[in-house]
Amino acid sequence: MEASVAEFAKKEAAERLKTTLLVNDIVIPLNNFTQQYIGNILVGIAQSLGYSGKRINLYIEPSDLTLYTDDIQVPIRKEFVRLLIESTIKGVLSPLKGIFWFQRITISTEKE
């Protein structure tokens, strides 16, 4: 049991994510837990769409949503997928101070 916990901790330390959140071009500070949590969600979204990369950027405008992995735009062809991503991100960010919808949201995460 201890070996598996140690292996998990080692793997987790190797896959640290640096995540930044901007609302209307103003940086919203994130603690380490929140950076990892939001970063892993972005990684999961990109991987679910068949993309991976060292850096993932998500931009949410009042009427648009775009996702990039390593500067390559990820095509989001279905409205259902766009709505699922948007509602997931809004739900995750809703407890954070300084977040109001109908604003410009930028989330970037990068593997360190």
DSSP file (Angstrom, degrees, kcal/mol; ACC not computed):
  #  RESIDUE AA STRUCTURE BP1 BP2  ACC     N-H-->O    O-->H-N    N-H-->O    O-->H-N    TCO  KAPPA ALPHA  PHI   PSI    X-CA   Y-CA   Z-CA
    1    1 A M     >        0   0    0      0, 0.0     4,-1.8     0, 0.0     5,-0.2   0.000 360.0 360.0 360.0 -45.9    0.0    0.0    0.0
    2    2 A E  H  >  +     0   0    0      1,-0.2     4,-2.5     2,-0.2     5,-0.2   0.877 360.0  55.4 -62.7 -37.4    2.7    2.5    0.9
    3    3 A A  H  > S+     0   0    0      1,-0.2     4,-2.4     2,-0.2    -1,-0.2   0.907 107.5  48.7 -62.8 -41.4    4.6    1.8   -2.3
    4    4 A S  H  > S+     0   0    0      2,-0.2     4,-2.2     1,-0.2    -1,-0.2   0.878 111.2  49.6 -68.8 -36.1    1.5    2.7   -4.4
    5    5 A V  H  X S+     0   0    0     -4,-1.8     4,-2.5     2,-0.2    -2,-0.2   0.917 112.2  48.5 -65.7 -42.7    0.9    5.9   -2.5
    6    6 A A  H  X S+     0   0    0     -4,-2.5     4,-2.3     2,-0.2    -2,-0.2   0.899 111.2  50.1 -63.7 -41.0    4.6    6.9   -2.9
    7    7 A E  H  X S+     0   0    0     -4,-2.4     4,-2.6     2,-0.2    -1,-0.2   0.908 110.6  50.0 -63.5 -41.7    4.4    6.1   -6.6
    8    8 A F  H  X S+     0   0    0     -4,-2.2     4,-2.8     2,-0.2    -2,-0.2   0.931 111.2  48.3 -62.1 -46.1    1.2    8.2   -6.9
    9    9 A A  H  X S+     0   0    0     -4,-2.5     4,-2.3     1,-0.2    -1,-0.2   0.888 112.2  49.6 -62.2 -40.0    2.8   11.2   -5.1
   10   10 A K  H  X S+     0   0    0     -4,-2.3     4,-1.6     2,-0.2    -1,-0.2   0.923 112.7  46.6 -65.1 -44.8    5.9   10.9   -7.3
   11   11 A K  H  X S+     0   0    0     -4,-2.6     4,-1.0     1,-0.2    -2,-0.2   0.915 112.1  50.9 -63.7 -43.3    3.8   10.8  -10.5
   12   12 A E  H >< S+     0   0    0     -4,-2.8     3,-0.6     1,-0.2    -1,-0.2   0.904 108.8  51.0 -62.3 -42.0    1.7   13.8   -9.3
   13   13 A A  H >< S+     0   0    0     -4,-2.3     3,-0.8     1,-0.2    -1,-0.2   0.845 108.2  53.5 -64.1 -33.1    4.8   15.8   -8.6
   14   14 A A  H 3< S+     0   0    0     -4,-1.6    -1,-0.2     1,-0.2    -2,-0.2   0.715 108.0  50.9 -74.0 -20.6    6.1   15.1  -12.0
   15   15 A E  T << S+     0   0    0     -4,-1.0    -1,-0.2    -3,-0.6    -2,-0.1  -0.186  76.4 157.5-111.9  39.8    2.9   16.4  -13.7
   16   16 A R    <   -     0   0    0     -3,-0.8    96,-2.6    95,-0.1     2,-0.4  -0.346  27.3-149.8 -65.8 144.8    2.6   19.7  -12.0
   17   17 A L  E     -A  111   0A   0     94,-0.2     2,-0.7    95,-0.1    94,-0.2  -0.952   8.9-150.2-119.3 137.1    0.5   22.3  -13.8
   18   18 A K  E     -A  110   0A   0     92,-2.8    92,-1.7    -2,-0.4     2,-0.4  -0.937  26.3-175.3-103.4 114.0    0.9   26.1  -13.8
   19   19 A T  E     -A  109   0A   0     -2,-0.7     2,-0.4    90,-0.2    90,-0.2  -0.922   9.9-170.2-118.4 135.3   -2.6   27.5  -14.3
   20   20 A T  E     -A  108   0A   0     88,-2.8    88,-2.3    -2,-0.4     2,-0.4  -0.946   5.1-159.7-123.0 147.3   -3.5   31.2  -14.7
   21   21 A L  E     -AB 107  28A   0      7,-0.5     7,-3.0    -2,-0.4     2,-0.4  -0.993   7.9-174.9-127.2 127.3   -7.0   32.7  -14.8
   22   22 A L  E     -AB 106  27A   0     84,-2.8    84,-2.6    -2,-0.4     2,-0.5  -0.979   8.4-167.5-122.6 136.4   -7.8   36.1  -16.3
   23   23 A V  E >  S-AB 105  26A   0      3,-2.6     3,-1.5    -2,-0.4    82,-0.2  -0.983  84.8 -16.8-121.3 117.4  -11.1   37.9  -16.2
   24   24 A N  T 3  S-     0   0    0     80,-3.0    -1,-0.1    -2,-0.5    81,-0.1   0.901 129.7 -55.0  50.0  44.5  -11.3   40.9  -18.5
   25   25 A D  T 3  S+     0   0    0     79,-0.3     2,-0.5     1,-0.2    -1,-0.3   0.598 113.2 121.5  67.1  15.4   -7.5   40.8  -18.7
   26   26 A I  E <   -B   23   0A   0     -3,-1.5    -3,-2.6     2,-0.0     2,-0.3  -0.939  65.9-121.7-108.3 127.6   -7.1   41.0  -14.9
   27   27 A V  E     -B   22   0A   0     -2,-0.5    -5,-0.2    -5,-0.2    -7,-0.0  -0.499  17.8-154.2 -71.1 129.5   -5.3   38.1  -13.2
   28   28 A I  E     -B   21   0A   0     -7,-3.0    -7,-0.5    -2,-0.3    -1,-0.0  -0.931  25.4-122.1-101.0 116.8   -7.3   36.2  -10.6
   29   29 A P        -     0   0    0      0, 0.0     2,-0.4     0, 0.0    -9,-0.1  -0.330  28.3-164.6 -63.6 138.5   -4.9   34.6   -8.1
   30   30 A L        -     0   0    0    -11,-0.2   -11,-0.1    -2,-0.0     2,-0.0  -0.981  13.0-134.1-123.8 134.3   -5.1   30.9   -7.7
   31   31 A N     >  -     0   0    0     -2,-0.4     4,-2.5     1,-0.1     5,-0.2  -0.286  38.8 -94.5 -76.1 173.9   -3.7   28.8   -4.9
   32   32 A N  H  > S+     0   0    0      1,-0.2     4,-2.4     2,-0.2     5,-0.2   0.899 124.1  50.8 -59.4 -44.6   -1.8   25.6   -5.8
   33   33 A F  H  > S+     0   0    0      1,-0.2     4,-2.8     2,-0.2    -1,-0.2   0.941 112.1  47.0 -58.7 -47.5   -4.8   23.3   -5.3
   34   34 A T  H  > S+     0   0    0      1,-0.2     4,-2.6     2,-0.2     5,-0.4   0.879 110.4  53.0 -65.2 -38.1   -7.0   25.5   -7.6
   35   35 A Q  H  X S+     0   0    0     -4,-2.5     4,-2.2     1,-0.2    -1,-0.2   0.936 113.8  42.6 -60.2 -46.4   -4.3   25.6  -10.2
   36   36 A Q  H  X S+     0   0    0     -4,-2.4     4,-2.6    -5,-0.2    -2,-0.2   0.914 115.2  49.9 -66.7 -42.9   -4.0   21.8  -10.3
   37   37 A Y  H  X S+     0   0    0     -4,-2.8     4,-1.6    -5,-0.2    -2,-0.2   0.955 116.5  39.0 -62.8 -53.1   -7.7   21.3  -10.2
   38   38 A I  H  X S+     0   0    0     -4,-2.6     4,-2.2     1,-0.2    -1,-0.2   0.900 115.5  54.1 -66.3 -40.2   -8.6   23.6  -13.0
   39   39 A G  H  X S+     0   0    0     -4,-2.2     4,-2.4    -5,-0.4    -2,-0.2   0.911 107.4  49.6 -60.3 -43.5   -5.5   22.6  -15.0
   40   40 A N  H  X S+     0   0    0     -4,-2.6     4,-2.3     1,-0.2    -1,-0.2   0.840 108.3  54.1 -65.9 -32.4   -6.4   18.9  -14.9
   41   41 A I  H  X S+     0   0    0     -4,-1.6     4,-2.4     2,-0.2    -1,-0.2   0.929 109.4  47.7 -65.8 -44.2  -10.0   19.8  -16.0
   42   42 A L  H  X S+     0   0    0     -4,-2.2     4,-2.5     2,-0.2     5,-0.2   0.918 111.7  50.2 -62.3 -42.6   -8.5   21.6  -19.1
   43   43 A V  H  X S+     0   0    0     -4,-2.4     4,-2.7     1,-0.2    -1,-0.2   0.924 111.4  49.4 -60.0 -44.2   -6.2   18.7  -19.8
   44   44 A G  H  X S+     0   0    0     -4,-2.3     4,-2.2     2,-0.2    -2,-0.2   0.880 109.9  50.4 -63.3 -39.7   -9.2   16.3  -19.6
   45   45 A I  H  X S+     0   0    0     -4,-2.4     4,-1.2     2,-0.2    -2,-0.2   0.953 113.1  45.7 -63.0 -49.1  -11.3   18.4  -21.9
   46   46 A A  H ><>S+     0   0    0     -4,-2.5     5,-2.7     1,-0.2     3,-0.5   0.923 113.8  48.4 -61.2 -44.9   -8.6   18.5  -24.5
   47   47 A Q  H ><5S+     0   0    0     -4,-2.7     3,-1.6     1,-0.2    -1,-0.2   0.865 106.1  57.5 -65.0 -35.3   -7.9   14.8  -24.2
   48   48 A S  H 3<5S+     0   0    0     -4,-2.2    -1,-0.2     1,-0.3    -2,-0.2   0.793 107.0  49.5 -64.4 -26.8  -11.6   14.0  -24.5
   49   49 A L  T <<5S-     0   0    0     -4,-1.2    -1,-0.3    -3,-0.5    -2,-0.2   0.350 127.2-101.7 -92.9   5.2  -11.5   15.8  -27.8
   50   50 A G  T < 5S+     0   0    0     -3,-1.6     2,-0.3     1,-0.3    -3,-0.2   0.662  85.3 113.4  88.3  17.4   -8.5   13.9  -29.0
   51   51 A Y      < +     0   0    0     -5,-2.7     2,-0.3    -6,-0.2    -1,-0.3  -0.907  34.7 172.8-123.1 149.3   -5.9   16.5  -28.4
   52   52 A S        +     0   0    0     -2,-0.3     2,-0.3    -3,-0.1    17,-0.1  -0.959   9.6 146.6-145.0 164.3   -3.0   16.8  -26.0
   53   53 A G        -     0   0    0     -2,-0.3     3,-0.1     1,-0.1    58,-0.1  -0.971  55.8 -98.5 178.8 172.6   -0.1   19.3  -25.5
   54   54 A K  S    S+     0   0    0     -2,-0.3    57,-2.5     1,-0.2     2,-0.4   0.813 108.9  37.9 -77.2 -31.4    2.1   20.9  -23.0
   55   55 A R  E     -C  110   0A   0     55,-0.2    15,-3.1    -3,-0.1     2,-0.4  -0.977  65.4-173.0-127.5 133.8    0.0   24.1  -23.0
   56   56 A I  E     -CD 109  69A   0     53,-2.8    53,-2.6    -2,-0.4     2,-0.4  -0.992   3.4-171.1-127.3 132.1   -3.8   24.4  -23.1
   57   57 A N  E     -CD 108  68A   0     11,-2.4    11,-2.8    -2,-0.4     2,-0.4  -0.979   3.0-169.8-124.5 135.2   -5.6   27.7  -23.4
   58   58 A L  E     -CD 107  67A   0     49,-2.9    49,-2.6    -2,-0.4     2,-0.5  -0.992   3.2-168.9-124.7 128.9   -9.4   28.2  -23.1
   59   59 A Y  E     -CD 106  66A   0      7,-2.9     7,-2.4    -2,-0.4     2,-0.5  -0.974   1.2-171.7-119.8 126.3  -11.0   31.5  -24.1
   60   60 A I  E     +CD 105  65A   0     45,-3.0    45,-2.8    -2,-0.5     5,-0.2  -0.974   7.0 176.0-120.3 120.0  -14.7   32.2  -23.2
   61   61 A E  E >   - D   0  64A   0      3,-3.0     3,-1.0    -2,-0.5    43,-0.1  -0.708  50.5 -95.1-109.3 166.0  -16.3   35.3  -24.6
   62   62 A P  T 3  S+     0   0    0      0, 0.0    42,-0.0     0, 0.0     3,-0.0   0.825 125.0  18.5 -53.5 -30.5  -20.0   36.2  -24.0
   63   63 A S  T 3  S+     0   0    0      1,-0.0     2,-0.3    39,-0.0    -3,-0.0   0.196 123.7  52.1-126.6  18.6  -20.8   34.6  -27.4
   64   64 A D  E <   -D   61   0A   0     -3,-1.0    -3,-3.0     2,-0.0     2,-0.3  -0.993  48.9-165.5-153.3 156.0  -17.8   32.3  -28.1
   65   65 A L  E     +D   60   0A   0     -2,-0.3     2,-0.4    -5,-0.2    -5,-0.2  -0.969  13.7 179.0-143.6 125.8  -15.6   29.6  -26.7
   66   66 A T  E     -D   59   0A   0     -7,-2.4    -7,-2.9    -2,-0.3     2,-0.4  -0.981   8.7-163.0-131.4 146.1  -12.2   28.6  -28.2
   67   67 A L  E     -DE  58  74A   0      7,-0.5     7,-3.4    -2,-0.4     2,-0.4  -0.986   7.2-173.7-129.4 134.2   -9.8   25.9  -27.0
   68   68 A Y  E     -DE  57  73A   0    -11,-2.8   -11,-2.4    -2,-0.4     2,-0.5  -0.972  12.7-163.7-127.9 142.6   -6.1   25.6  -28.0
   69   69 A T  E >  S-DE  56  72A   0      3,-2.3     3,-1.9    -2,-0.4   -13,-0.2  -0.993  85.8 -19.0-121.5 122.7   -3.4   23.0  -27.3
   70   70 A D  T 3  S-     0   0    0    -15,-3.1    -1,-0.1    -2,-0.5   -14,-0.1   0.893 129.0 -52.4  46.2  47.8    0.1   24.2  -28.1
   71   71 A D  T 3  S+     0   0    0      1,-0.2     2,-0.6   -16,-0.2    -1,-0.3   0.575 112.4 120.8  68.4  13.2   -1.3   27.0  -30.3
   72   72 A I  E <   -E   69   0A   0     -3,-1.9    -3,-2.3     0, 0.0     2,-0.3  -0.936  65.8-125.4-106.1 122.6   -3.4   24.6  -32.4
   73   73 A Q  E     -E   68   0A   0     -2,-0.6    -5,-0.3    -5,-0.2    -7,-0.0  -0.487  17.5-137.7 -70.4 130.6   -7.1   25.4  -32.3
   74   74 A V  E     -E   67   0A   0     -7,-3.4    -7,-0.5    -2,-0.3     2,-0.3  -0.782  21.7-125.2 -86.9 120.6   -9.2   22.5  -31.2
   75   75 A P        -     0   0    0      0, 0.0     2,-0.7     0, 0.0    -9,-0.1  -0.505  21.7-168.5 -70.2 128.5  -12.3   22.2  -33.4
   76   76 A I        +     0   0    0     -2,-0.3   -11,-0.1     1,-0.1     6,-0.0  -0.879  16.0 167.4-115.7  95.3  -15.5   22.2  -31.4
   77   77 A R        +     0   0    0     -2,-0.7     2,-0.4     4,-0.0    -1,-0.1   0.780  50.9  67.2 -85.0 -29.5  -18.0   21.2  -34.0
   78   78 A K     >  -     0   0    0      1,-0.1     4,-1.9     2,-0.0     3,-0.3  -0.791  68.2-143.5-103.3 136.4  -21.1   20.4  -32.0
   79   79 A E  H  > S+     0   0    0     -2,-0.4     4,-2.8     1,-0.2     5,-0.2   0.859 102.4  60.3 -60.2 -37.1  -23.1   22.9  -29.9
   80   80 A F  H  > S+     0   0    0      1,-0.2     4,-2.4     2,-0.2    -1,-0.2   0.913 105.1  48.0 -57.7 -43.7  -23.6   20.2  -27.3
   81   81 A V  H  > S+     0   0    0     -3,-0.3     4,-2.5     2,-0.2     5,-0.2   0.923 111.8  49.5 -64.8 -44.6  -19.9   19.9  -26.7
   82   82 A R  H  X S+     0   0    0     -4,-1.9     4,-2.7     1,-0.2    -2,-0.2   0.925 112.8  47.1 -59.8 -45.4  -19.4   23.6  -26.5
   83   83 A L  H  X S+     0   0    0     -4,-2.8     4,-2.6     2,-0.2     5,-0.2   0.877 111.1  51.8 -65.0 -37.9  -22.3   23.9  -24.0
   84   84 A L  H  X S+     0   0    0     -4,-2.4     4,-2.0    -5,-0.2    -2,-0.2   0.927 112.8  44.7 -64.7 -44.7  -20.9   21.0  -21.9
   85   85 A I  H  X S+     0   0    0     -4,-2.5     4,-2.6     2,-0.2     5,-0.2   0.946 114.9  48.5 -63.3 -48.3  -17.4   22.6  -21.8
   86   86 A E  H  X S+     0   0    0     -4,-2.7     4,-2.6     1,-0.2     5,-0.2   0.919 113.1  46.0 -60.5 -45.8  -18.9   26.1  -21.0
   87   87 A S  H  X S+     0   0    0     -4,-2.6     4,-2.1     2,-0.2    -1,-0.2   0.867 112.0  52.4 -68.3 -34.7  -21.2   24.8  -18.2
   88   88 A T  H  X S+     0   0    0     -4,-2.0     4,-2.1    -5,-0.2    -2,-0.2   0.953 112.9  43.6 -62.8 -49.6  -18.4   22.7  -16.7
   89   89 A I  H  X S+     0   0    0     -4,-2.6     4,-2.6     1,-0.2     5,-0.2   0.913 113.2  51.3 -64.5 -43.3  -16.0   25.7  -16.5
   90   90 A K  H  X S+     0   0    0     -4,-2.6     4,-1.5    -5,-0.2    -1,-0.2   0.904 110.6  49.6 -60.9 -40.5  -18.6   28.0  -15.2
   91   91 A G  H  < S+     0   0    0     -4,-2.1    -1,-0.2    -5,-0.2    -2,-0.2   0.896 112.5  46.9 -65.0 -40.1  -19.5   25.5  -12.5
   92   92 A V  H  < S+     0   0    0     -4,-2.1    -2,-0.2     1,-0.2    -1,-0.2   0.890 118.2  41.0 -68.5 -39.7  -15.9   25.1  -11.5
   93   93 A L  H >< S+     0   0    0     -4,-2.6     3,-2.0     1,-0.2    -1,-0.2   0.662  89.4  91.4 -84.2 -15.9  -15.2   28.9  -11.4
   94   94 A S  T 3< S+     0   0    0     -4,-1.5    -1,-0.2     1,-0.3     5,-0.1   0.790  83.5  52.7 -56.4 -33.4  -18.5   30.0   -9.8
   95   95 A P  T 3  S+     0   0    0      0, 0.0    -1,-0.3     0, 0.0     2,-0.2   0.662  89.9 100.2 -75.9 -11.8  -17.1   29.8   -6.2
   96   96 A L  S X  S-     0   0    0     -3,-2.0     3,-0.9    -4,-0.1     2,-0.2  -0.478  78.5-116.2 -77.8 142.4  -14.1   32.0   -7.0
   97   97 A K  T 3  S+     0   0    0      1,-0.2     3,-0.1    -2,-0.2    -1,-0.1  -0.487  96.0  30.7 -72.3 143.8  -14.2   35.7   -6.1
   98   98 A G  T 3  S+     0   0    0      1,-0.2     2,-0.6    -2,-0.2    -1,-0.2   0.526  85.7 124.1  88.8   6.9  -14.1   38.1   -9.1
   99   99 A I    <   +     0   0    0     -3,-0.9     2,-0.4    -5,-0.1    -1,-0.2  -0.898  26.2 161.7-106.6 120.2  -15.9   35.9  -11.6
  100  100 A F        -     0   0    0     -2,-0.6     3,-0.3    -3,-0.1     2,-0.0  -0.998  35.6-118.7-133.3 138.2  -19.0   37.3  -13.2
  101  101 A W  S    S+     0   0    0     -2,-0.4     3,-0.1     1,-0.2    -2,-0.0  -0.286  92.6  51.0 -78.8 166.7  -20.5   35.9  -16.4
  102  102 A F  S    S+     0   0    0      1,-0.4     2,-0.3   -41,-0.1    -1,-0.2   0.749  94.2 108.1  69.6  31.2  -20.8   37.8  -19.6
  103  103 A Q  S    S-     0   0    0     -3,-0.3     2,-0.6   -42,-0.1    -1,-0.4  -0.791  82.5 -91.3-123.7 170.5  -17.2   38.7  -19.2
  104  104 A R        -     0   0    0     -2,-0.3   -80,-3.0   -43,-0.1     2,-0.4  -0.763  43.8-170.4 -86.1 123.0  -14.0   37.6  -21.0
  105  105 A I  E     -AC  23  60A   0    -45,-2.8   -45,-3.0    -2,-0.6     2,-0.4  -0.959   7.7-176.5-118.0 130.5  -12.5   34.6  -19.3
  106  106 A T  E     -AC  22  59A   0    -84,-2.6   -84,-2.8    -2,-0.4     2,-0.4  -0.995   1.2-178.7-126.6 125.8   -9.0   33.2  -20.2
  107  107 A I  E     +AC  21  58A   0    -49,-2.6   -49,-2.9    -2,-0.4     2,-0.4  -0.992   3.7 179.8-124.5 128.1   -7.6   30.1  -18.6
  108  108 A S  E     -AC  20  57A   0    -88,-2.3   -88,-2.8    -2,-0.4     2,-0.4  -0.986   2.8-178.2-127.3 137.5   -4.2   28.8  -19.5
  109  109 A T  E     -AC  19  56A   0    -53,-2.6   -53,-2.8    -2,-0.4     2,-0.4  -0.995   1.4-175.2-134.6 144.1   -2.4   25.8  -18.1
  110  110 A E  E     -AC  18  55A   0    -92,-1.7   -92,-2.8    -2,-0.4     2,-0.3  -1.000  28.3-119.0-140.5 136.1    1.0   24.5  -18.8
  111  111 A K  E      A   17   0A   0    -57,-2.5   -94,-0.2    -2,-0.4   -95,-0.1  -0.579 360.0 360.0 -72.6 130.0    2.9   21.4  -17.7
  112  112 A E              0   0    0    -96,-2.6    -1,-0.1    -2,-0.3   -95,-0.1   0.451 360.0 360.0 -89.0 360.0    6.0   22.3  -15.7
